[in-house]
Amino acid sequence: MVHLDADIYLPPRTRTFLQRISLEQASLYGIDRMECKSFADWIKFLSAPPLQHEGEIFVHPRPFPLAVRIARLDRDGYVPIGFFQLWNPQGSGVGAGFKPAPTYPEHHTTAARSDMLFAIQWPRDKRHLIPEIIAIHLESECVEMGANWKGRKTRPFGL
């Protein structure tokens, strides 16, 4: 199962890469993302997209800047956040080494932390980054992180 935000673009070979790697049923996976800060930048990208994957060996983080990763450095490290979280609901529960299958927290009134609370239900050795895949986060304008966590505040993408 993949939790994927609506403003995330996955590269064309995503399915191929996911089928090639050995995913552990009891693990949670995340990916990196680049930040596309405007619709104009997106159209420019679409007119001549640079290769993200080249020569079956290189993964280029271009043409946009990489976004922040979340890692609880004072605790247990990397946390795959909610723009892309991949897990197996059947393989994550009883018999997989911890409590019943994790569920998304429902007590938060914003999008600020529920994804992190979900992710930390997996022990650190079961939270993994998939470096072969770098998504693109589509933003309608250059804003601070979290601008839309309490509902849409920015203008719609493409307007």
C-alpha positions in Angstrom: 0.0 0.0 0.0 1.3 3.5 -0.8 0.2 6.6 0.9 0.9 9.3 -1.7 0.0 13.0 -1.6 -1.9 14.4 -4.5 0.8 17.0 -5.3 3.5 14.4 -5.8 4.8 13.3 -9.2 6.6 9.9 -9.4 9.3 9.3 -12.0 8.3 7.1 -15.0 10.3 4.0 -13.8 9.0 3.9 -10.3 7.0 0.7 -10.7 10.0 -1.0 -12.3 12.3 -0.1 -9.4 9.8 -1.2 -6.8 9.4 -4.6 -8.6 13.2 -5.1 -8.7 14.1 -4.5 -5.1 13.4 -7.0 -2.3 10.9 -5.2 -0.1 10.5 -6.5 3.4 6.8 -7.1 4.3 7.3 -5.8 7.8 9.0 -2.5 6.8 7.9 1.0 6.0 9.6 2.7 3.0 10.1 6.3 2.0 11.7 8.2 -0.9 13.3 11.6 -1.4 11.6 14.5 -3.2 12.6 17.6 -5.1 10.7 20.8 -4.8 9.1 22.3 -8.0 8.1 25.8 -6.8 5.8 26.9 -9.6 3.6 25.8 -12.4 5.8 27.7 -14.8 8.8 25.6 -13.6 6.7 22.4 -14.1 5.8 23.4 -17.7 9.5 24.1 -18.4 10.4 20.7 -16.9 7.8 18.9 -19.1 9.0 20.6 -22.3 12.5 19.0 -21.9 12.7 16.7 -18.8 16.3 15.8 -17.9 17.0 12.2 -17.2 16.7 11.2 -13.6 18.0 7.7 -14.3 20.9 7.3 -16.7 23.0 4.4 -17.9 21.3 2.0 -15.5 23.7 3.3 -12.8 23.2 7.1 -12.1 20.3 8.7 -10.2 20.4 12.4 -10.8 18.7 14.7 -8.3 17.7 17.3 -10.8 16.4 19.7 -12.0 14.9 20.9 -8.8 16.4 21.3 -5.3 16.1 18.3 -2.9 13.6 18.8 -0.1 14.3 18.1 3.5 14.4 14.6 4.9 13.1 13.9 8.4 15.5 12.2 10.8 15.0 12.4 14.6 18.7 12.8 15.2 18.3 12.9 19.0 16.4 9.6 18.9 16.2 6.9 16.3 16.9 8.6 12.9 15.1 8.4 9.5 11.3 8.8 9.4 9.6 8.3 6.0 7.0 11.1 5.9 3.6 11.1 4.4 4.1 12.4 0.9 5.1 8.8 0.1 4.9 5.9 2.6 5.0 2.3 1.3 4.0 -0.6 3.5 2.3 -4.0 3.5 -0.8 -4.0 5.8 -0.8 -7.8 6.0 2.9 -8.1 6.6 3.2 -5.3 9.2 1.1 -6.9 12.0 1.2 -10.0 14.1 4.1 -12.3 13.3 6.1 -9.4 11.8 7.7 -8.6 15.1 5.5 -6.0 16.6 1.9 -5.1 17.5 -1.1 -5.3 15.1 -0.9 -3.5 11.8 -0.2 0.2 12.3 -3.0 2.6 11.7 -3.0 6.3 10.9 -3.6 8.5 13.9 -6.9 10.3 13.7 -6.6 12.7 16.6 -4.7 15.5 14.8 -6.6 18.3 13.2 -3.8 19.2 10.8 -1.4 17.4 8.4 1.5 18.5 10.6 2.4 15.2 12.4 0.0 12.3 11.8 2.4 10.9 9.1 5.3 10.9 11.5 3.3 9.3 14.3 2.3 6.6 11.8 5.9 6.1 10.7 7.4 5.8 14.2 5.1 2.8 14.8 7.8 0.9 12.9 11.1 0.3 14.8 14.1 2.2 13.2 15.5 -1.0 11.6 12.2 -1.3 9.7 12.1 2.2 8.2 14.0 2.4 4.9 14.8 5.0 2.2 14.5 3.9 -1.4 17.3 5.9 -3.0 16.5 4.9 -6.6 13.3 7.0 -6.6 13.1 10.7 -6.3 9.7 12.3 -6.5 8.8 15.8 -7.5 6.6 17.9 -5.1 4.5 20.3 -7.1 3.9 23.6 -5.5 1.9 26.5 -6.9 4.1 29.1 -5.4 7.2 29.5 -3.3 6.0 29.3 0.3 7.2 28.1 3.7 7.0 24.4 4.6 3.6 23.5 6.0 1.7 26.3 4.3 -1.2 24.0 3.5 -1.1 21.7 6.5 -4.3 23.3 7.9 -6.1 23.3 4.6 -5.2 24.9 1.3 -3.9 28.4 1.7 -1.9 28.7 -1.5 -3.4 29.2 -4.9 -4.3 26.1 -7.0 -1.5 24.6 -9.1 -1.7 25.8 -12.7 -3.4 29.1 -11.9 
